[in-house]
Amino acid sequence: MLRMQALKKASLVLEDGSRFEGLNFGCEGTTFGEIVFNTSMNGYQEIITDPSYAGQIITFTYPEIGNYGTNNEDLESKKSFAKGVIIRNLSPIVSNWRATASLDEFLKSQNLIGISGVDTRAITRKIRSIGAMRAGISTEIMDSKELQKQVLNSPSMLGADLAKVVTTKEVYRGPLPKAQPAYPIVAMDFGIKQNILNRLSAYGLAPLVVPAMTTFDEIKAINPRGLFLSNGPGDPEPVQYAVETIKKVIDKLNIPIFGICLGHQLLAQAFGAKTYKLKFGHRGGNQPVKNLLTGKIEITSQNHGFAVDAETLPKELKVTHINLNDNTNEGFRHRELPIFSVQYHPEASPGPHDSDYLFGEFVEFIRNKKG
């Protein structure tokens, strides 16, 4: 059983000048990022290490965080790309047989600043009312006007190409499937989660993970049976280098393509559709999505601040999923080609597994594709 040491004071200031006082945990210092909220009730370690949170300060709406600690097995990436963590209550005791460190210790290892003891309900209501905005956490700058000034000078998420920040620098082989035959695919890494690779492998796919900047000629030389477009952070608009690669794969390779999250947005752009920034995004493991093909409702795990404008989708694409909270697009597929994508995370981690079947559909497309 692990216990925490005494914590020092910290300040949180939002772009609009709102100030919250709390206690610091994790690293000390000052950090800036886009403040967002996540409504998941568990899985804080997976959320913090999801590369899609690059450049963001995560507010957890669930009030008790840290009670089961952290471990070396539930990492979604080797390091966290988030900018900070905000919680209501930090558990003073860690009790779980898998725990190897407290959340406080884990944030220190990830060079992350956290603040606890603040009113996360008030913060969430403000984000829902005004929208996602820039914010700063500091144990050094206690003057709210000075901290707000620095917040206003920090980078905006709109127009930020963060795929280049989080993508792998080297090509590497993902986990190999136990069952045979194994179908070789290319997974373009825009911020891929480890559990996505695990699910691809579990369904009999052998993913070769390549950087976001990989060219069409490089993919063609690999000769994959399919192409997977991963999740990732930031604005999809500046990631045009990947859009151009995806266009050429569609036109020249004629292989099955499956995209999620940022990959979904980039695939839509490759067909000429537009994307836009949501007011406060969808983040959590309890987002209701309707599958228009089956009529079933799926409870999904989501983490995105941008969406595809369904009105701009070309006629060769069919809308397959919608978000029941705001009717935004959550999925589409090509009417003739083996190409489809969803906005949410079918691999969950954390979250429900209602949408895991999508990996099976990708495998079926590959298995049934001649050549």
SVG drawing of the C-alpha trace seen along z (x, -y; Angstrom):
<svg xmlns="http://www.w3.org/2000/svg" viewBox="-33 -41 47 61">
<polyline fill="none" stroke="black" stroke-width="0.4" points="0.0,0.0 1.5,-3.3 1.0,-6.7 1.6,-10.2 3.7,-13.0 2.4,-16.5 1.4,-18.6 2.1,-22.3 -0.2,-25.0 -0.9,-25.5 -2.9,-27.9 -5.1,-27.2 -6.0,-30.1 -8.2,-29.8 -8.0,-32.0 -11.1,-34.0 -9.3,-34.9 -11.1,-32.3 -8.8,-31.3 -8.9,-28.1 -6.6,-27.4 -5.6,-23.8 -2.8,-21.5 0.0,-20.5 0.9,-16.8 3.3,-15.4 5.9,-17.8 6.3,-21.4 6.6,-24.3 4.3,-26.0 2.5,-24.4 0.1,-25.6 -2.3,-23.8 -5.9,-23.5 -8.1,-22.6 -10.6,-19.8 -12.7,-17.4 -13.0,-13.6 -16.1,-11.9 -14.7,-8.4 -15.1,-6.8 -11.9,-4.8 -8.7,-4.3 -6.9,-7.5 -3.5,-6.0 -4.6,-5.0 -6.2,-8.5 -3.1,-10.3 -0.8,-8.2 -3.1,-8.5 -1.1,-10.5 -4.4,-12.2 -4.1,-14.4 -0.9,-16.0 -1.0,-19.7 -3.9,-19.4 -4.6,-19.8 -7.0,-17.0 -9.8,-17.6 -11.3,-14.5 -15.0,-14.8 -15.0,-11.7 -14.3,-13.0 -12.0,-10.3 -8.8,-9.7 -5.6,-7.8 -7.1,-5.1 -5.8,-2.1 -2.4,-3.7 -0.5,-3.0 1.5,-0.2 3.7,0.6 1.1,2.7 -1.6,0.1 0.4,-2.4 -1.0,-3.5 2.3,-5.0 5.8,-5.0 5.4,-8.6 2.6,-11.1 2.2,-14.0 -0.4,-15.8 0.4,-19.1 -1.3,-18.7 -3.9,-16.9 -6.8,-18.4 -8.7,-16.4 -11.1,-17.0 -9.8,-14.5 -6.4,-12.7 -6.6,-9.5 -4.2,-9.6 -3.9,-5.8 -3.1,-3.5 -4.4,0.0 -4.2,2.5 -2.3,5.7 -1.1,4.4 0.1,1.0 3.7,0.1 3.5,-3.6 1.0,-6.3 -0.5,-8.7 1.7,-11.4 4.8,-9.4 3.6,-8.5 3.1,-12.1 6.6,-12.9 8.0,-10.1 6.2,-11.7 7.2,-15.2 3.6,-16.2 2.1,-18.9 -1.1,-18.1 -3.5,-20.1 -6.1,-18.7 -8.7,-20.0 -10.4,-22.3 -14.0,-22.4 -13.9,-20.2 -17.7,-20.6 -17.4,-24.4 -14.5,-23.9 -16.5,-21.5 -19.5,-23.8 -17.4,-26.6 -15.8,-24.6 -19.2,-23.4 -20.5,-27.0 -17.5,-28.9 -15.8,-26.0 -12.3,-24.4 -9.8,-27.1 -6.2,-27.7 -5.2,-27.4 -2.2,-27.3 -1.2,-25.5 1.6,-26.9 3.3,-26.4 5.6,-29.4 3.3,-32.1 0.7,-32.9 -0.4,-36.2 -3.5,-35.4 -3.1,-38.4 0.5,-37.4 -0.5,-33.7 -3.4,-34.7 -1.1,-36.9 1.2,-33.9 -1.9,-31.7 -3.0,-34.1 0.5,-34.0 0.5,-30.1 -0.2,-28.2 -3.8,-27.5 -5.0,-24.0 -6.6,-25.3 -4.1,-24.9 -1.7,-22.7 -0.1,-19.8 0.6,-17.5 0.8,-14.3 4.4,-15.1 5.1,-15.5 3.7,-12.2 4.4,-9.9 7.0,-7.2 10.4,-8.2 11.2,-4.7 9.3,-1.9 8.5,0.9 6.6,4.2 3.5,4.3 2.6,7.4 2.3,10.5 -1.0,12.5 -0.9,15.9 -3.2,17.4 -2.3,18.0 -2.6,16.9 -1.5,13.4 -2.4,10.6 0.4,7.9 -1.0,4.3 0.5,0.9 -0.6,-1.3 0.1,-5.0 0.9,-6.4 -0.6,-9.7 -0.6,-9.0 -1.5,-5.3 -2.5,-3.7 -0.9,-0.4 -4.3,1.3 -5.2,0.6 -2.1,2.6 -3.2,5.3 -6.7,5.5 -5.4,5.6 -3.1,8.5 -5.9,10.3 -7.9,10.3 -5.1,11.8 -3.4,8.7 0.3,8.1 0.7,4.3 3.8,2.6 3.8,-0.8 5.1,-3.7 5.6,-7.4 2.8,-9.9 5.0,-11.4 5.4,-8.1 5.0,-8.5 2.8,-6.5 5.9,-5.0 7.1,-3.7 3.8,-2.1 3.6,-0.6 7.1,0.9 5.8,2.7 3.0,4.2 0.5,4.5 -2.9,6.2 -4.5,3.3 -4.0,-0.2 -4.9,-1.4 -5.1,-5.1 -4.7,-5.7 -6.0,-8.2 -4.0,-11.3 -4.0,-14.8 -4.4,-18.3 -6.1,-19.8 -6.5,-17.5 -6.3,-20.5 -2.5,-20.9 -1.8,-17.2 -2.1,-17.4 1.0,-15.4 -0.9,-12.3 -4.0,-13.2 -2.0,-13.2 -0.6,-9.8 -4.1,-8.4 -5.5,-9.8 -2.8,-7.9 -3.4,-4.7 -7.1,-4.9 -6.5,-5.6 -3.6,-3.2 -3.4,-0.4 -7.1,0.6 -6.6,2.2 -9.0,2.1 -8.6,-1.0 -9.8,-1.5 -9.5,-4.8 -10.3,-5.9 -10.4,-9.3 -7.8,-11.6 -7.5,-8.8 -11.2,-9.1 -10.9,-12.9 -7.9,-12.5 -9.7,-9.8 -12.7,-12.2 -10.4,-15.0 -8.9,-12.6 -12.4,-12.3 -12.8,-16.0 -14.8,-16.5 -14.2,-19.2 -13.5,-19.1 -14.3,-21.6 -13.5,-22.2 -16.1,-21.2 -17.0,-23.6 -15.7,-21.3 -15.2,-17.9 -16.2,-14.4 -14.0,-12.8 -15.0,-9.8 -16.1,-6.2 -19.8,-6.8 -20.6,-8.4 -23.8,-7.0 -23.5,-6.3 -26.2,-5.0 -25.1,-2.5 -27.4,-3.4 -26.7,-0.1 -28.0,2.0 -30.1,-0.4 -28.2,0.6 -26.9,-1.9 -23.2,-1.5 -21.7,-3.1 -18.3,-4.2 -15.0,-5.6 -14.1,-8.9 -11.3,-11.5 -11.5,-14.2 -12.0,-18.0 -12.6,-18.1 -15.2,-16.4 -16.1,-15.6 -18.7,-17.9 -21.2,-15.3 -22.8,-17.8 -19.5,-17.9 -19.1,-14.1 -19.3,-13.1 -22.1,-10.8 -19.7,-7.8 -19.5,-7.8 -22.4,-6.6 -22.8,-7.9 -22.9,-4.8 -22.8,-6.3 -24.0,-9.4 -23.5,-10.8 -26.8,-10.8 -25.8,-13.7 -25.3,-16.2 -25.9,-14.3 -22.3,-14.8 -20.8,-12.3 -19.2,-9.3 -18.6,-7.1 -18.8,-6.5 -18.0,-3.9 -17.5,-3.8 -20.5,-2.5 -18.3,-0.2 -14.7,-0.1 -13.6,1.7 -13.0,-1.6 -14.6,-2.7 -13.8,-4.7 -15.2,-5.8 -14.6,-8.9 -14.6,-7.0 -12.2,-4.4 -13.4,-0.8 -10.4,0.5 -11.7,-1.3 -9.0,-1.1 -10.6,-2.5 -14.2,-2.1 -16.8,0.3 -16.2,2.9 -19.5,2.5 -17.6,1.5 -14.8,4.1 -16.5,5.8 -15.1,3.1 -11.7,4.8 -13.4,8.0 -15.0,6.2 -11.6,4.9 -10.2,8.4 -13.1,9.6 -12.5,6.9 -8.8,8.0 -9.7,11.7 -12.2,11.3 -10.0,9.0 -8.5,10.9 -4.8,10.5"/>
</svg>
